[in-house]
Amino acid sequence: MVQLDHSILQSVLKPARYTGGEWNAVRKDWASAECKFALALPDVYEVGMSNLGLAILYEILNRRPNIAAERVYAPWIDMEEQMRAKGIPLFSLESRHPVADFDFLGFSLQYEMIYSNVLNMLDLAGIPLYACDRGEDMPFIVGGGPCVYNVEPIADFFDFFLIGEGEEAVPEFCDALIAWKKEGSPGGRQGFLTRLLEIDGIYVPSFYEPVYDAAGNFSEMRPLHPAARPIIYKRVVRDMDKVLSVEHPIVPYMDIVHNRMMLELFRGCSRGCRFCQAGIAYRPARERTEERLRQMANGLAESTGYDEMSLTSLSSADYSCLGRLVDDLMEDYAEEKLSFSLPSLRIDSFSIDLAHKMQAVRKSGLTFAPEAGTQRMRDVINKGVTEENLLEACGAAFRHGWKQVKLYFMMGLPTETDEDIIGIAQLAKKVVDLYTEIRGKRGCKVTVSVSCFVPKPYTPFQWFGQLPIEEFQRRQQLLKEHITDRSITFHYHDARLSVIEGVFARGDRRLAPALYEAWRNGAKFDGWSDLFDDRRYFSAFKTCGVDWEYFSRRTRTIGEPLPWAHTSPGVLERFLKAEWQKALTASLTVDCRRTHCTGCGICPTLGVDIIDYEKSERERALDTGTAAEENSALLPHEIGLKNPPVQRSLTVYRGMITKGEELRYVSHLDYANLFVRACKRAGLPMAYSEGFNPHMKVAFASALSLGAASDAEYVDFEMTEPLPTSEVMARLREHLPHGAQIVRLRIMEGKHRALMADVDEARYRIVVPYMGAAEPVRESVLRYNAAESAVWHRVTPKKSRAIETKDYSKTPVSFQMENGRLIFWMNIIVTPAGSVKPIEILSVMARDFALPIDPREAYVTRTGLFADGKALIDR
């Protein structure tokens, strides 16, 4: 079990990334687990924790009593430096066991530019990077996620891959491992990998050999084992209602990319955008019933305390029962101020009434994805929307108060011309002008975000050669020159990054040495623009003799062997060929979900059917007559106001709570959010602010520094019902996480000052390991206390500030020695303009007054907050 020194966590950015213990995290007995699975996303905690697929697998596996699933993410640069310097191996968050001790290490491969992080994490774990170098005591490295439809560039680093959806397949190969181990692990690693060949959807690269012709072109993938299948088809969940999902997601102690509940409405998309790999990979569309979704939503709301729920899918607005589902969910959670959002809005299925209804609690901008600037290009990619659709949607939004719109486009698509690029600028200008026309004034903000097209396997554009970097950059500059309205903000992706992505997207096994060399050159976190350096890759390509343009820029011949054809989502090549030819003539293909089969071949190949409730929705609408029409006729400002809120008198509570060791590395803002979510989980009748973006009426006293604990934090909160303090405390104790204990609670009578305005003194206890003599410490403390000035320069990312620490010392610093440690006491003045941190006083004492300690080793605990000498709870 890995031990993390306090000094390490004190020295890194966002230490809560590495401490674990979050609400709903599952900690199992390590020794009793028959299968130990480390679920990894090769990016930082904030990104990994936002991945719904891993959250689903985490819950499914941990519902099994004999399986322990734990999480691991890529440590940020600063933490990696500390780990390598101190010999700390990559470890899991739940038990802090080294990742090398697990049975499986499973990576979710979201896109190609995180491959370098996979290698870096394996190296940090002490696991040989190449699968052929791993010993019998090493975990099996498994890959899954969107990238599995061409894993050849990284095949040499993995023991096996899961192709497709994992809810049913992952428990199957866990059971296979448990059985294999009980039998004495016959055949060693190869014996287990051979067993995996019996499981649908499993690809074991070591049982296949790529063959190249004399010219160096890929010829075929030759199976090396009689049980190795020539084509491994994806696993697919046939009934989304029956499969287990996530209803108790981990609630992090810090902010993450998608810090909200995620309710997956359905899986799959049949719109048929020709650039979109996900549209093919997740077919067919399979909806959940509204009843099942409401059941799932209830579980999510009760177990998390979040105030926002995202209704997720590839095209969420296409869910058959969406209107009624939103109505029912908003009615279910009207008292809890729960807001709902759709992550993606199609222009042709956009409903302003629905959008207004969903944002009745919290309002934000709208996002649409026209993808191309001209109708010809939208037809080439089979987007199926028109300029009129976009302007109608934006016009409806502008008439009802929206003023911010984000538009997503691609450049570098097949057959694209300069006219199509300029069309992006013209379309954005039309949106701005439309706002001015409707509102009679300027004030609209349009954000244009343009990505560089990367051809992906199993799309009609898989044969198309990607543009060179210079041409992408020329087109970006062309577009920039044609965006002249200051209301339009232009963002574009790094063309160099997209081209490297394109190399690996359509590459083969010959790229593995180049990836390894790029990693050795320092490649990691390549998806982060401030860390990506394309020179690492181009140098690696040159060193390894790889012609990267062969993989990226070459337009391939339809019918030539493709190195990814053996890991298939089930689509027929003739369908992709037909779609490519239709793209060249800008011909459209209908949506098969609600029209007729378009012949992609996935349903019959995989034996799975579309599940869509559109027909039953129509029948229900006929049965209910005009009820739906009457509801949609409501003016947006009337939605949700049929029963105006009852004005109630509010009761103010003041609580004293702890911030224990488990929460020492949680920031003040995140600690406040932690309390808010506990109140929601506890079902307390909390009061909220009025207007847009209402917030729970909760206020904390003086912020506590990151890395400090507290015996006495204070919070004031308001409730609409005067519950007994004993009941409130009992409810909170059940839902506050470890380290946050409510100690006292009282009802505030009459007028009282706000906590932040009332506090004027903070008292601290600081403990530092120390084995030296007492005299140097005593001398340093005496000199500091006697000094007239002791200035510390506080440096933050935004500014540097000189702080006279003596101005904030209410009483002299005191100390005592006890059992190999120093204990300091500080009473610090708190002012409306701020204060000084105990660690800053300790640091200036070490720097200027020869205090013989390392301030980074100091454990700071706030023992109390006071006003006029009285504890705030007694005010």
Summary of the structure (lengths in Angstrom):
residues: 875
radius of gyration: 29.7
end to end distance: 45.4
largest distance: 89.3
contacts: 2864
relative contact order: 0.08
helix: 38%
strand: 20%
